């Protein structure tokens, strides 16, 4: 079997010793695939697939967060393909149908990667950070105990990614009240409450367990039932990440407020519901647009409260990047209110500086 992980954190926090002890006791032959980076690349996928083929791997166990899990989903598929998986999916328009079976032990939460078969991979030569489709996991272990040694900055970044997934789903259609949105509102409130609780007491295992569960809910498909989603920020952050290798959750926090201020007039009714139902803002004396903007203000204040970047300068992104080139490479999504053009994307990038 292939035991996959990133850096040395799984050894420092004891997860590695626990897992290898279990595998040894069961008589498993283990090949290690290490060094999976925070933004996994096509080159790393090819490395893992080559190792899997040469070692006759019959099972992959991914131990880590979304990056490790995403990389392994694609390794699982690439190991069974003769063609390069990027060309197979994007040029030939095919989806893999054969995989090495997989499992995941989640040690860093937020992406919800263990809940689906999508992965985000960087093709460095093409300067693209895009989705590929790989294997579903046969099982995933979500034990909050395994996340307790995460650096707090990573904890909050991951939790904000969960909140972003929820908002990306919420600000789509239908605009009418519906069960999926009402569940989503509860998940968003839970994430906000437990980010605050975790910052107040990093050892609060109940708060941590709620964030782990919320992360899974954000990407297990339940909130998306009957929904046409937005996910335009994720497309923008992907290309920002392709050019800068920035942290995913932090890239999202730097984009969200500017994007919502840009599109709020197109979805003021939904933003007003967001303000009242998620942030608890009193609608008294406010018209719909005032209430909508108050909700965005609350989100902006929360981003600052939890120490996440609210613009590119705070994220450490240089101002002199080829912004038009980046904007033109962003995939435009049809599900949200924005219906952006690449010129709109460029204007939002400029507002984030």
N, C-alpha and C positions, 0 to 999 in steps of 0.2 A: 504494500500500500504506500501511497504518497502522503507524507505529512507536510503540509504547506503552512508557512507563516512568514511574517515580515522581518522585523529586526529582533532585538534581544529581549523585548519586554515579556514575552511568554516564558522566558527562562528566569527573568528576575522576579516575576510574580508567582512562580510556582506552578503555573498551568502546564508548562512543558514537562516537568518532572511527573506530574500527576498523570498526564495522558500517556507518556511513554511507558510509565510503570504499568498502566492498564494494558496497553498494547503488547508489552513484553510478556505479561502474565498470560495473555491469550495466545501467545506464540506467533505473533504477527511479524513478518519481515517488513521493516520500515525503511523507506528511502525518503530523505528530507529534501524539500524544495524551499529554499529560504531567500531572504532579501527582497521580498515583494514590496515595492515602493508604494507611497501614498496615492500616486496617480499611476496605476499600472500601465505598462506600454505593450505594444505588439511584440517587441523584442523579448520582453519577459514572458509573454504567453508562449512564444515559439520555444523559448528555453525550457519552460515547464512541459510542453507537449513532447519535445525531443527526449527529455528525461523520462517521461511516462512511457513512451514507446520503448526506449532502450532498456528500461527496467521491468518491462512487462507488468505495469501497474494495473491492478484490477479494482482499486478503490482509492479515492482522494478524500482526505480529511483536511479541511481548511480551518485554521485556527487564527482568528483575528477579527478585524472589522471589515467594512465594506470593500476596501481595496483588495485584501487577500481573497475574500469570498468572490468578488467579481472576477478577478484574475483566474481563479480556479474553475469557475463556470465555463470560461472560454478555453482553458487548457483541456478540460474534459472533452469538449467538442473537437478542438484542433487536433488532439491526439488520434482521433478516429478519421480525420480527413486527409486526403492527399493534397488538396488545394489549400492555399492560404485562406484562412477563415474570413479575413477582411474582404478579399476579392470574391470569395464564395457568396458572402451575404450582400455586398454592395454592388458588385459588377454582374454576378450571375443571378442575383435576386433569389437565392435559395436559403433555406433555414436548415441547420444540421438536425439530423434525426437519430444519430447514434452517439452515445456518450459513455465515458467511464463513470460508474456510479459514484456518488459523493455524499459527504456529510459535512456539517459545519459546527464549530464551537465558537460562539460569538463572544469576543472579549472587548469589543469596542462597538457601541451601538449608534444608531442615528440614520444610517442609510436604508435600513430595512432590506439589505441585499439578500438576506437569507430567505426572503419571502417570495422571490420571483426568479425567473431565468434570464433577466436582462442584466447587462454589465456595461460599464462605461470604461473604455480603453483609449489610450492616447496612441495615435500613429504619428510618431515624432517627425518623420520625414515629410509628411503631408501637413503638419501642424493642424491636426484634427483630433478632437476628443469627442468620440461618438459612441453610440450604443451598438452593442453586438448581442446576439442571442445565443445562449449556451444551455447548460444543463440546469434542471431543477435539483434541489437537494433532497435526498431521501429522508434526512432528518436534520434538525437544527437544535442545538442546545442553547437556550437563553437563560443563563444563570447570572443574576445581578452580581453575585459574589465575584465572578470572573472579571467584572468591570471596575472593581473598587480601586485598582491600582492605576487606572487611566489618569494621565495628567488632567487637571481640572479644565485647562483650556480646550483639550480634546473632548472632554465630556460635554462642555457647553456648546462647542462647535457642532458636535454630533446631534445634540438635542435640538439645536436650531435647525439643522437639516430636516429633522422630523417635523418641526413646525412648518418649515417651508413646503414639505410634501403635502401637508394638510391644506395650506393656503393655496398651493398650486391646483389642488383638486377642487377646493371650495369656490374659487373665483373662475368658474366655468359655467356650464349650463346643466340643468335648468336653473333659472333664477327663482322659480317658485319654491316655497318651502317643501322639503322632501326629507325622507328618513335618512338617507346617506349624509346629507348636509347637517342634520341635527346630531347624528353620531359624531360627525367631524367637529362640530362646535364643542362637543364635550371633550374630545381628544385634544383639541387646541387648548382649552382651559386647563386640562390636566398637565400638558407639557409646560405651560407658562408657570403654573403653581409649583411644579416639581423641579423646574430649573431654579426657581427662587429658593426652594427648600434645600436643594443640593448645594447651592452656593452658601447658604447659611450654615449647613452642616454636611460636609463632604462624606461623612461616615453614615449618613442616613440611608440605610439599605432599603427602606420602604420607598422613599422617593426615587432611588436608583432603579428599583424594580418597576415602578410605574413608568419611568422613562424608557426602559427596555421594552416594555409591553406597548407603549405608545409608538415606539419606532416600528415595531412589527405591524401595528394597526395602520400606520401611515402608508405601508407598501404591500399589504397582503391582499389588496383588491376590494375590501369591504367598502371603504369610503368612496370608491370609484364606481360602484354599482349604479347604473343609470345616469352617469355623469360624462359630459365632454369636458376634459380637463384643460388647464392652461399650460403649465410647465415651460413658459417662455423664459423665465429667469434661469431655469436649469440649463436651457439651451445656450443662453448668454454666458452663464458661468462656465460651462464646458469649454467654450472657445477661449474665454479668459484664461482658464486653466491650461489649455493647450499651448498658449503663448507665454505663460508665466509660472506654471506649476504651483499655483496658489492653493491654499487649503480650501476645500469645497464648501464647507459650512460658512466660512468667513467670506468667501467670494459671494455667496448668496446673501449674507447679511448686508454687504456693501451695496448690493443691487436692489434689494426689495423696496426700500422706501421710495427711491427715485422712480422705479418702474410704476409703483402704485400711484404716485402723484401724477404721473404721465397719463394713466388710463382711467383715473377715478371717475371722470365725467361720463364714461361709457358704461359704468356699472355702479352708479351711485347708490342704487337701491340695495345691492348686495353688500357694498362696503358699509352702508348704514346698519345693516343687520349684524355685520362683523363687529362694528363698534359697540353695539348694544349687547349682543349675546356672548361675545368672546371677551371683550374688555370691560363689560359692565358699565358703559358710559350712559349716563342719564340723558334720554333724548329730549327732555323738557326744554322748551325755548330754542330748539335747534331745528332748522329745516333739513331736508334730506341730505343736501350737499355738505352742510356744516357738520352733521353727524358723521357722514362718510369720512370727511377729512379729520375729524376727531379720532376716528379709529386708526387712521394712518399715523397720526401724531402719537397715539398710544404705542403703536408698534415701534416707531422711531425711538421713543423714550425707553422702551423695553430693551432695544438693541444696545443703547448706551448703558443702561442699568446693569446689564449682564456682561459688559466689557467686550462686546463684539464690535468689529469695525463697521462704520456706517458710510464709509466712502473709500475710494481707492487709495487715497493718501494714507489713511489709517491702516489700510491693508498692506501698505508698502509697495504698491504697484506704481511704477514710474509713469510720469505724465506723457512721455514722448514715445509711447508704443505706436505701432501702425494701426491706429484705432479704426480707420475706415476698412482696412483689410480684415481686421478681426470682426467688425460688424457685418461685413459682406459674407463672412464665412458662417455666420450664425444661422442655424435652422429656424425657420419661422413656423410657429405652431398655430393651428386654426381654432383651437378650442376655447381660448380665453376671450376677454373683452377687447384686448388691445388691437388684434388683427394688424400687427406691426408690419412696416416695411423695413428694409435694411437701413434706410435713412432714419427711421424712428429709433432703431436700435443704436445707431451712432449718436443720436441726440441724448439718449438715456446714458450711454457710456460717458459722454461729455459731462452730464449732470452729476455723475458719480465721482468725478475727479476731486 
